[in-house]
Protein backbone atom coordinates (compact mmCIF):
# COMPACT_ATOMS: atom_id res chain seq x y z
CA UNK A 1 0.00 0.00 0.00
CA UNK A 2 2.85 2.34 0.88
CA UNK A 3 4.42 1.57 -2.50
CA UNK A 4 1.16 2.41 -4.35
CA UNK A 5 0.78 5.71 -2.48
CA UNK A 6 4.35 6.71 -3.40
CA UNK A 7 3.74 5.82 -7.03
CA UNK A 8 0.52 7.86 -7.08
CA UNK A 9 2.29 10.90 -5.58
CA UNK A 10 5.14 10.67 -8.13
CA UNK A 11 2.69 10.35 -11.04
CA UNK A 12 0.64 13.28 -9.71
CA UNK A 13 3.78 15.44 -9.50
CA UNK A 14 4.71 14.52 -13.06
CA UNK A 15 1.29 15.50 -14.39
CA UNK A 16 1.27 18.75 -12.45
CA UNK A 17 4.72 19.75 -13.71
CA UNK A 18 3.76 18.95 -17.30
CA UNK A 19 0.55 20.93 -17.19
CA UNK A 20 2.28 24.28 -16.81
CA UNK A 21 2.11 26.31 -19.96
CA UNK A 22 5.42 27.16 -21.45
CA UNK A 23 5.80 30.63 -22.89
CA UNK A 24 5.51 30.66 -26.63
CA UNK A 25 8.76 31.28 -28.42
CA UNK A 26 9.09 34.92 -29.31
CA UNK A 27 8.96 35.44 -33.05
CA UNK A 28 11.19 38.25 -34.09
CA UNK A 29 10.24 39.60 -37.49
CA UNK A 30 12.99 39.89 -40.05
CA UNK A 31 13.12 43.54 -40.93
CA UNK A 32 13.00 44.46 -44.56
CA UNK A 33 15.85 46.74 -45.56
CA UNK A 34 13.34 48.95 -47.34
CA UNK A 35 11.56 49.63 -44.03
CA UNK A 36 14.58 51.60 -42.87
CA UNK A 37 14.98 53.60 -46.07
CA UNK A 38 12.75 56.58 -46.68
CA UNK A 39 10.71 56.41 -49.86
CA UNK A 40 13.26 56.30 -52.64
CA UNK A 41 12.99 58.91 -55.35
CA UNK A 42 14.06 58.22 -58.90
CA UNK A 43 15.23 61.78 -59.45
CA UNK A 44 16.89 62.33 -56.06
CA UNK A 45 18.28 58.86 -55.32
CA UNK A 46 18.36 56.39 -58.20
CA UNK A 47 19.28 58.67 -61.09
CA UNK A 48 22.34 60.12 -59.26
CA UNK A 49 23.56 56.56 -58.53
CA UNK A 50 23.23 55.65 -62.21
CA UNK A 51 24.85 58.89 -63.37
CA UNK A 52 27.81 58.46 -61.03
CA UNK A 53 28.28 54.74 -61.59
CA UNK A 54 27.05 54.00 -65.09
CA UNK A 55 27.08 57.10 -67.24
CA UNK A 56 30.80 56.87 -67.99
CA UNK A 57 30.12 53.86 -70.22
CA UNK A 58 26.37 54.21 -70.81
CA UNK A 59 26.33 57.80 -72.01
CA UNK A 60 24.87 59.54 -75.03
CA UNK A 61 26.48 57.00 -77.35
CA UNK A 62 24.77 54.18 -75.46
CA UNK A 63 21.57 55.90 -74.27
CA UNK A 64 20.39 53.25 -71.84
CA UNK A 65 19.96 55.80 -69.06
CA UNK A 66 18.79 58.78 -71.09
CA UNK A 67 15.51 59.19 -69.19
CA UNK A 68 13.16 57.58 -66.69
CA UNK A 69 11.38 55.36 -69.22
CA UNK A 70 14.63 53.89 -70.52
CA UNK A 71 15.75 53.08 -66.96
CA UNK A 72 12.31 51.69 -66.07
CA UNK A 73 12.45 49.32 -69.05
CA UNK A 74 15.66 47.68 -67.82
CA UNK A 75 15.34 48.22 -64.05
CA UNK A 76 15.46 44.51 -63.15
CA UNK A 77 18.52 43.95 -65.33
CA UNK A 78 20.21 46.98 -63.75
CA UNK A 79 19.59 45.57 -60.28
CA UNK A 80 20.96 42.15 -61.19
CA UNK A 81 24.02 43.71 -62.82
CA UNK A 82 24.88 45.92 -59.83
CA UNK A 83 24.24 43.03 -57.43
CA UNK A 84 26.81 41.04 -59.45
CA UNK A 85 24.26 38.33 -60.21
CA UNK A 86 26.23 35.57 -61.98
CA UNK A 87 23.71 35.50 -64.83
CA UNK A 88 24.56 39.12 -65.76
CA UNK A 89 27.70 41.09 -66.54
CA UNK A 90 28.83 42.65 -63.28
CA UNK A 91 28.51 46.41 -63.28
CA UNK A 92 30.20 48.75 -63.16
CA UNK A 93 32.32 46.86 -65.63
CA UNK A 94 35.92 46.42 -64.42
CA UNK A 95 34.99 48.34 -61.27
CA UNK A 96 34.23 47.58 -57.67
CA UNK A 97 30.76 46.49 -56.68
CA UNK A 98 28.63 49.40 -55.53
CA UNK A 99 28.12 49.88 -51.80
CA UNK A 100 25.27 47.79 -50.40
CA UNK A 101 23.48 50.99 -49.35
CA UNK A 102 23.34 52.15 -52.98
CA UNK A 103 22.22 48.76 -54.23
CA UNK A 104 19.54 48.73 -51.52
CA UNK A 105 18.23 52.10 -52.70
CA UNK A 106 17.83 50.82 -56.26
CA UNK A 107 16.21 47.62 -54.98
CA UNK A 108 13.79 49.52 -52.74
CA UNK A 109 12.87 51.85 -55.58
CA UNK A 110 12.03 48.82 -57.73
CA UNK A 111 10.12 47.08 -54.89
CA UNK A 112 8.03 50.23 -54.40
CA UNK A 113 6.88 50.06 -58.01
CA UNK A 114 9.74 52.10 -59.53
CA UNK A 115 7.83 55.38 -59.37
CA UNK A 116 8.78 58.34 -61.54
CA UNK A 117 9.31 60.74 -58.67
OpenMM code with the backbone's topology and positions (N, CA, C; nanometers):
from openmm import Vec3, app, unit

residues = "UNK UNK UNK UNK UNK UNK UNK UNK UNK UNK UNK UNK UNK UNK UNK UNK UNK UNK UNK UNK UNK UNK UNK UNK UNK UNK UNK UNK UNK UNK UNK UNK UNK UNK UNK UNK UNK UNK UNK UNK UNK UNK UNK UNK UNK UNK UNK UNK UNK UNK UNK UNK UNK UNK UNK UNK UNK UNK UNK UNK UNK UNK UNK UNK UNK UNK UNK UNK UNK UNK UNK UNK UNK UNK UNK UNK UNK UNK UNK UNK UNK UNK UNK UNK UNK UNK UNK UNK UNK UNK UNK UNK UNK UNK UNK UNK UNK UNK UNK UNK UNK UNK UNK UNK UNK UNK UNK UNK UNK UNK UNK UNK UNK UNK UNK UNK UNK".split()
positions = [
    Vec3(0.0817, -0.1176, 0.0000),
    Vec3(0.0000, 0.0000, 0.0000),
    Vec3(0.0868, 0.1249, 0.0000),
    Vec3(0.1946, 0.1214, 0.0809),
    Vec3(0.2851, 0.2345, 0.0879),
    Vec3(0.3495, 0.2571, -0.0482),
    Vec3(0.3800, 0.1488, -0.1186),
    Vec3(0.4415, 0.1566, -0.2503),
    Vec3(0.3444, 0.2207, -0.3497),
    Vec3(0.2171, 0.1850, -0.3467),
    Vec3(0.1158, 0.2408, -0.4349),
    Vec3(0.0949, 0.3894, -0.4090),
    Vec3(0.0959, 0.4295, -0.2836),
    Vec3(0.0778, 0.5706, -0.2482),
    Vec3(0.1951, 0.6531, -0.2997),
    Vec3(0.3165, 0.6016, -0.2893),
    Vec3(0.4352, 0.6713, -0.3399),
    Vec3(0.4271, 0.6847, -0.4916),
    Vec3(0.3875, 0.5798, -0.5576),
    Vec3(0.3742, 0.5818, -0.7026),
    Vec3(0.2688, 0.6833, -0.7460),
    Vec3(0.1585, 0.6912, -0.6762),
    Vec3(0.0516, 0.7864, -0.7076),
    Vec3(0.1009, 0.9294, -0.6892),
    Vec3(0.1755, 0.9558, -0.5835),
    Vec3(0.2290, 1.0896, -0.5580),
    Vec3(0.3275, 1.1288, -0.6686),
    Vec3(0.4145, 1.0378, -0.7076),
    Vec3(0.5135, 1.0666, -0.8135),
    Vec3(0.4415, 1.0955, -0.9454),
    Vec3(0.3436, 1.0128, -0.9795),
    Vec3(0.2695, 1.0352, -1.1036),
    Vec3(0.1935, 1.1680, -1.0998),
    Vec3(0.1368, 1.2014, -0.9848),
    Vec3(0.0642, 1.3282, -0.9709),
    Vec3(0.1590, 1.4457, -0.9907),
    Vec3(0.2794, 1.4367, -0.9340),
    Vec3(0.3776, 1.5438, -0.9500),
    Vec3(0.4201, 1.5589, -1.0965),
    Vec3(0.4349, 1.4467, -1.1652),
    Vec3(0.4712, 1.4525, -1.3063),
    Vec3(0.3629, 1.5223, -1.3886),
    Vec3(0.2384, 1.4881, -1.3648),
    Vec3(0.1294, 1.5503, -1.4391),
    Vec3(0.1174, 1.6985, -1.4075),
    Vec3(0.1358, 1.7346, -1.2842),
    Vec3(0.1275, 1.8755, -1.2451),
    Vec3(0.2392, 1.9549, -1.3113),
    Vec3(0.3597, 1.9017, -1.3119),
    Vec3(0.4722, 1.9747, -1.3708),
    Vec3(0.4573, 1.9857, -1.5224),
    Vec3(0.3931, 1.8903, -1.5851),
    Vec3(0.3763, 1.8948, -1.7300),
    Vec3(0.2599, 1.9828, -1.7713),
    Vec3(0.1723, 2.0155, -1.6806),
    Vec3(0.0551, 2.0926, -1.7188),
    Vec3(0.0818, 2.2424, -1.7237),
    Vec3(0.1963, 2.2857, -1.6766),
    Vec3(0.2278, 2.4281, -1.6813),
    Vec3(0.2521, 2.4693, -1.8257),
    Vec3(0.1908, 2.5796, -1.8607),
    Vec3(0.2113, 2.6311, -1.9957),
    Vec3(0.3504, 2.6902, -2.0078),
    Vec3(0.4132, 2.6562, -2.1163),
    Vec3(0.5422, 2.7162, -2.1448),
    Vec3(0.5162, 2.8396, -2.2296),
    Vec3(0.5958, 2.9412, -2.2095),
    Vec3(0.5800, 3.0628, -2.2887),
    Vec3(0.6102, 3.0309, -2.4344),
    Vec3(0.5290, 3.0859, -2.5202),
    Vec3(0.5514, 3.0658, -2.6633),
    Vec3(0.6817, 3.1332, -2.7030),
    Vec3(0.7510, 3.0703, -2.7940),
    Vec3(0.8762, 3.1278, -2.8418),
    Vec3(0.8477, 3.2612, -2.9069),
    Vec3(0.9282, 3.3586, -2.8748),
    Vec3(0.9093, 3.4920, -2.9310),
    Vec3(0.9525, 3.4902, -3.0773),
    Vec3(0.8654, 3.5373, -3.1626),
    Vec3(0.8962, 3.5439, -3.3049),
    Vec3(0.9413, 3.6856, -3.3351),
    Vec3(1.0634, 3.6956, -3.3770),
    Vec3(1.1188, 3.8254, -3.4091),
    Vec3(1.1116, 3.8429, -3.5595),
    Vec3(1.0360, 3.9437, -3.6048),
    Vec3(1.0238, 3.9598, -3.7494),
    Vec3(1.1570, 4.0013, -3.8123),
    Vec3(1.1798, 3.9498, -3.9305),
    Vec3(1.2987, 3.9891, -4.0050),
    Vec3(1.2657, 4.1223, -4.0703),
    Vec3(1.3437, 4.2233, -4.0382),
    Vec3(1.3115, 4.3538, -4.0935),
    Vec3(1.3538, 4.3610, -4.2393),
    Vec3(1.2726, 4.4244, -4.3155),
    Vec3(1.2999, 4.4457, -4.4563),
    Vec3(1.3877, 4.5690, -4.4659),
    Vec3(1.4924, 4.5621, -4.5433),
    Vec3(1.5853, 4.6738, -4.5557),
    Vec3(1.5122, 4.7984, -4.6036),
    Vec3(1.4074, 4.7807, -4.6824),
    Vec3(1.3340, 4.8954, -4.7342),
    Vec3(1.2545, 4.9672, -4.6251),
    Vec3(1.2270, 4.8988, -4.5139),
    Vec3(1.1562, 4.9630, -4.4033),
    Vec3(1.2399, 5.0746, -4.3414),
    Vec3(1.3707, 5.0617, -4.3507),
    Vec3(1.4581, 5.1604, -4.2869),
    Vec3(1.5022, 5.2712, -4.3829),
    Vec3(1.4628, 5.2593, -4.5085),
    Vec3(1.4984, 5.3601, -4.6074),
    Vec3(1.3734, 5.4412, -4.6380),
    Vec3(1.3871, 5.5722, -4.6334),
    Vec3(1.2747, 5.6578, -4.6683),
    Vec3(1.2298, 5.6267, -4.8101),
    Vec3(1.1102, 5.6664, -4.8466),
    Vec3(1.0708, 5.6411, -4.9856),
    Vec3(1.1806, 5.6886, -5.0813),
    Vec3(1.2158, 5.6014, -5.1722),
    Vec3(1.3255, 5.6298, -5.2641),
    Vec3(1.2705, 5.7046, -5.3848),
    Vec3(1.3382, 5.8096, -5.4206),
    Vec3(1.2993, 5.8911, -5.5349),
    Vec3(1.3879, 5.8578, -5.6538),
    Vec3(1.3265, 5.8453, -5.7702),
    Vec3(1.4061, 5.8217, -5.8901),
    Vec3(1.5003, 5.9398, -5.9126),
    Vec3(1.4440, 6.0602, -5.9121),
    Vec3(1.5229, 6.1780, -5.9453),
    Vec3(1.6292, 6.2091, -5.8394),
    Vec3(1.5967, 6.1941, -5.7130),
    Vec3(1.6893, 6.2325, -5.6063),
    Vec3(1.7845, 6.1219, -5.5624),
    Vec3(1.7473, 5.9967, -5.5832),
    Vec3(1.8277, 5.8861, -5.5315),
    Vec3(1.8834, 5.7948, -5.6413),
    Vec3(1.7951, 5.7394, -5.7219),
    Vec3(1.8364, 5.6387, -5.8196),
    Vec3(1.9139, 5.7006, -5.9357),
    Vec3(1.8603, 5.8059, -5.9935),
    Vec3(1.9279, 5.8672, -6.1086),
    Vec3(2.0701, 5.9120, -6.0754),
    Vec3(2.0955, 5.9764, -5.9587),
    Vec3(2.2343, 6.0117, -5.9260),
    Vec3(2.3267, 5.8905, -5.9133),
    Vec3(2.2749, 5.7780, -5.8628),
    Vec3(2.3560, 5.6558, -5.8532),
    Vec3(2.3947, 5.6102, -5.9938),
    Vec3(2.2974, 5.6086, -6.0838),
    Vec3(2.3234, 5.5647, -6.2211),
    Vec3(2.4178, 5.6612, -6.2920),
    Vec3(2.3980, 5.7905, -6.2726),
    Vec3(2.4852, 5.8891, -6.3374),
    Vec3(2.6288, 5.8756, -6.2885),
    Vec3(2.6456, 5.8560, -6.1586),
    Vec3(2.7808, 5.8464, -6.1025),
    Vec3(2.8480, 5.7135, -6.1358),
    Vec3(2.7699, 5.6070, -6.1455),
    Vec3(2.8281, 5.4740, -6.1588),
    Vec3(2.8224, 5.4162, -6.2994),
    Vec3(2.7309, 5.4652, -6.3799),
    Vec3(2.7055, 5.3999, -6.5087),
    Vec3(2.7275, 5.4908, -6.6291),
    Vec3(2.7107, 5.6199, -6.6101),
    Vec3(2.7079, 5.7101, -6.7241),
    Vec3(2.8408, 5.7171, -6.7976),
    Vec3(2.9506, 5.6850, -6.7315),
    Vec3(3.0797, 5.6867, -6.7988),
    Vec3(3.0830, 5.5947, -6.9190),
    Vec3(3.0167, 5.4818, -6.9103),
    Vec3(3.0118, 5.3865, -7.0224),
    Vec3(2.8788, 5.3956, -7.0964),
    Vec3(2.7708, 5.4175, -7.0227),
    Vec3(2.6367, 5.4214, -7.0812),
    Vec3(2.5946, 5.5672, -7.0950),
    Vec3(2.6604, 5.6369, -7.1842),
    Vec3(2.6329, 5.7795, -7.2010),
    Vec3(2.5491, 5.8033, -7.3250),
    Vec3(2.5663, 5.9184, -7.3853),
    Vec3(2.4870, 5.9543, -7.5028),
    Vec3(2.5075, 5.8567, -7.6184),
    Vec3(2.6241, 5.7961, -7.6265),
    Vec3(2.6483, 5.7001, -7.7349),
    Vec3(2.5781, 5.5671, -7.7092),
    Vec3(2.5517, 5.5376, -7.5838),
    Vec3(2.4767, 5.4175, -7.5457),
    Vec3(2.3654, 5.4663, -7.4532),
    Vec3(2.2559, 5.5186, -7.5081),
    Vec3(2.1571, 5.5904, -7.4267),
    Vec3(2.0632, 5.5015, -7.3445),
    Vec3(2.1210, 5.4118, -7.2683),
    Vec3(2.0391, 5.3247, -7.1836),
    Vec3(1.9746, 5.4048, -7.0711),
    Vec3(2.0452, 5.5042, -7.0206),
    Vec3(1.9964, 5.5805, -6.9064),
    Vec3(1.9621, 5.7239, -6.9441),
    Vec3(1.9054, 5.7436, -7.0622),
    Vec3(1.8794, 5.8785, -7.1091),
    Vec3(1.7610, 5.9429, -7.0390),
    Vec3(1.6667, 5.8634, -6.9892),
    Vec3(1.5512, 5.9193, -6.9187),
    Vec3(1.4864, 5.8102, -6.8333),
    Vec3(1.3837, 5.8506, -6.7595),
    Vec3(1.3160, 5.7582, -6.6689),
    Vec3(1.2660, 5.6337, -6.7418),
    Vec3(1.1989, 5.6508, -6.8545),
    Vec3(1.1378, 5.5360, -6.9216),
    Vec3(1.2418, 5.4350, -6.9694),
    Vec3(1.3593, 5.4839, -7.0096),
    Vec3(1.4631, 5.3887, -7.0524),
    Vec3(1.5192, 5.3112, -6.9335),
    Vec3(1.5292, 5.3763, -6.8183),
    Vec3(1.5750, 5.3080, -6.6963),
    Vec3(1.4682, 5.2096, -6.6504),
    Vec3(1.3414, 5.2548, -6.6504),
    Vec3(1.2315, 5.1686, -6.6067),
    Vec3(1.2268, 5.0397, -6.6880),
    Vec3(1.2526, 5.0490, -6.8164),
    Vec3(1.2450, 4.9321, -6.9048),
    Vec3(1.3468, 4.8244, -6.8700),
    Vec3(1.4597, 4.8646, -6.8118),
    Vec3(1.5657, 4.7677, -6.7821),
    Vec3(1.5991, 4.7624, -6.6328),
    Vec3(1.5073, 4.8090, -6.5490),
    Vec3(1.5342, 4.8217, -6.4050),
    Vec3(1.5760, 4.6899, -6.3400),
    Vec3(1.5117, 4.5800, -6.3759),
    Vec3(1.5462, 4.4509, -6.3148),
    Vec3(1.6851, 4.4054, -6.3581),
    Vec3(1.7182, 4.4298, -6.4837),
    Vec3(1.8516, 4.3952, -6.5326),
    Vec3(1.9586, 4.4811, -6.4641),
    Vec3(1.9270, 4.6088, -6.4446),
    Vec3(2.0206, 4.6983, -6.3751),
    Vec3(2.0484, 4.6437, -6.2355),
    Vec3(1.9419, 4.6075, -6.1646),
    Vec3(1.9587, 4.5573, -6.0283),
    Vec3(2.0451, 4.4319, -6.0266),
    Vec3(2.0180, 4.3387, -6.1155),
    Vec3(2.0963, 4.2150, -6.1189),
    Vec3(2.2422, 4.2432, -6.1526),
    Vec3(2.2652, 4.3380, -6.2424),
    Vec3(2.4023, 4.3707, -6.2817),
    Vec3(2.4795, 4.4352, -6.1662),
    Vec3(2.4150, 4.5265, -6.0936),
    Vec3(2.4878, 4.5924, -5.9832),
    Vec3(2.4987, 4.5026, -5.8603),
    Vec3(2.4128, 4.4009, -5.8517),
    Vec3(2.4245, 4.3029, -5.7433),
    Vec3(2.5296, 4.1973, -5.7753),
    Vec3(2.5842, 4.2022, -5.8943),
    Vec3(2.6806, 4.1044, -5.9447),
    Vec3(2.6196, 3.9649, -5.9514),
    Vec3(2.4947, 3.9597, -5.9963),
    Vec3(2.4264, 3.8335, -6.0213),
    Vec3(2.5066, 3.7580, -6.1270),
    Vec3(2.5399, 3.6310, -6.1031),
    Vec3(2.6233, 3.5566, -6.1981),
    Vec3(2.5625, 3.5427, -6.3369),
    Vec3(2.4332, 3.5630, -6.3515),
    Vec3(2.3710, 3.5502, -6.4832),
    Vec3(2.3803, 3.6793, -6.5651),
    Vec3(2.4404, 3.7840, -6.5076),
    Vec3(2.4556, 3.9123, -6.5761),
    Vec3(2.6009, 3.9571, -6.5701),
    Vec3(2.6367, 4.0469, -6.6608),
    Vec3(2.7697, 4.1086, -6.6540),
    Vec3(2.7721, 4.2012, -6.5333),
    Vec3(2.8714, 4.1827, -6.4488),
    Vec3(2.8825, 4.2647, -6.3277),
    Vec3(2.9096, 4.4095, -6.3664),
    Vec3(2.8349, 4.4987, -6.3028),
    Vec3(2.8509, 4.6415, -6.3277),
    Vec3(2.8786, 4.7118, -6.1954),
    Vec3(2.9531, 4.8191, -6.1995),
    Vec3(3.0196, 4.8755, -6.3157),
    Vec3(3.1289, 4.7828, -6.3666),
    Vec3(3.1374, 4.7767, -6.4987),
    Vec3(3.2324, 4.6859, -6.5626),
    Vec3(3.3746, 4.7242, -6.5233),
    Vec3(3.4524, 4.6244, -6.4855),
    Vec3(3.5918, 4.6422, -6.4416),
    Vec3(3.6037, 4.7348, -6.3213),
    Vec3(3.4968, 4.7490, -6.2462),
    Vec3(3.4985, 4.8339, -6.1266),
    Vec3(3.4540, 4.7563, -6.0049),
    Vec3(3.4666, 4.8198, -5.8918),
    Vec3(3.4226, 4.7577, -5.7673),
    Vec3(3.2706, 4.7548, -5.7612),
    Vec3(3.2204, 4.6578, -5.6900),
    Vec3(3.0765, 4.6492, -5.6676),
    Vec3(3.0329, 4.7732, -5.5907),
    Vec3(2.9156, 4.8241, -5.6240),
    Vec3(2.8630, 4.9399, -5.5526),
    Vec3(2.8407, 4.9057, -5.4058),
    Vec3(2.8403, 5.0071, -5.3226),
    Vec3(2.8124, 4.9881, -5.1801),
    Vec3(2.6722, 4.9289, -5.1641),
    Vec3(2.6569, 4.8426, -5.0651),
    Vec3(2.5272, 4.7794, -5.0401),
    Vec3(2.4172, 4.8832, -5.0212),
    Vec3(2.4500, 4.9959, -4.9577),
    Vec3(2.3484, 5.0989, -4.9348),
    Vec3(2.2939, 5.1527, -5.0668),
    Vec3(2.3797, 5.1664, -5.1670),
    Vec3(2.3345, 5.2152, -5.2979),
    Vec3(2.2519, 5.1094, -5.3705),
    Vec3(2.2968, 4.9860, -5.3624),
    Vec3(2.2219, 4.8757, -5.4233),
    Vec3(2.0844, 4.8646, -5.3573),
    Vec3(2.0806, 4.8794, -5.2246),
    Vec3(1.9535, 4.8726, -5.1517),
    Vec3(1.8573, 4.9822, -5.1968),
    Vec3(1.9103, 5.1019, -5.2238),
    Vec3(1.8232, 5.2104, -5.2703),
    Vec3(1.7593, 5.1749, -5.4037),
    Vec3(1.8375, 5.1216, -5.4954),
    Vec3(1.7834, 5.0823, -5.6260),
    Vec3(1.6807, 4.9710, -5.6070),
    Vec3(1.7127, 4.8730, -5.5229),
    Vec3(1.6212, 4.7620, -5.4984),
    Vec3(1.4903, 4.8118, -5.4362),
    Vec3(1.5001, 4.9012, -5.3393),
    Vec3(1.3790, 4.9521, -5.2735),
    Vec3(1.2953, 5.0354, -5.3695),
    Vec3(1.3608, 5.1093, -5.4570),
    Vec3(1.2872, 5.1849, -5.5581),
    Vec3(1.2074, 5.0896, -5.6466),
    Vec3(1.2700, 4.9806, -5.6885),
    Vec3(1.2026, 4.8819, -5.7727),
    Vec3(1.0888, 4.8156, -5.6951),
    Vec3(1.1147, 4.7757, -5.5700),
    Vec3(1.0122, 4.7082, -5.4891),
    Vec3(0.8931, 4.7992, -5.4609),
    Vec3(0.9146, 4.9310, -5.4641),
    Vec3(0.8033, 5.0233, -5.4398),
    Vec3(0.7282, 5.0568, -5.5689),
    Vec3(0.7586, 4.9847, -5.6759),
    Vec3(0.6881, 5.0056, -5.8008),
    Vec3(0.7649, 5.0920, -5.8991),
    Vec3(0.8885, 5.1275, -5.8667),
    Vec3(0.9741, 5.2100, -5.9527),
    Vec3(0.9031, 5.3370, -5.9973),
    Vec3(0.8580, 5.4173, -5.9002),
    Vec3(0.7828, 5.5384, -5.9371),
    Vec3(0.8722, 5.6431, -6.0050),
    Vec3(0.8103, 5.7229, -6.0883),
    Vec3(0.8781, 5.8337, -6.1544),
    Vec3(0.8608, 5.9566, -6.0660),
    Vec3(0.9431, 5.9638, -5.9632),
    Vec3(0.9309, 6.0740, -5.8666),
    Vec3(1.0641, 6.1418, -5.8452),
] * unit.nanometer
topology = app.Topology()
chain = topology.addChain("A")
for resn in residues:
    res = topology.addResidue(resn, chain)
    for name in ("N", "CA", "C"):
        topology.addAtom(name, app.Element.getBySymbol(name[0]), res)
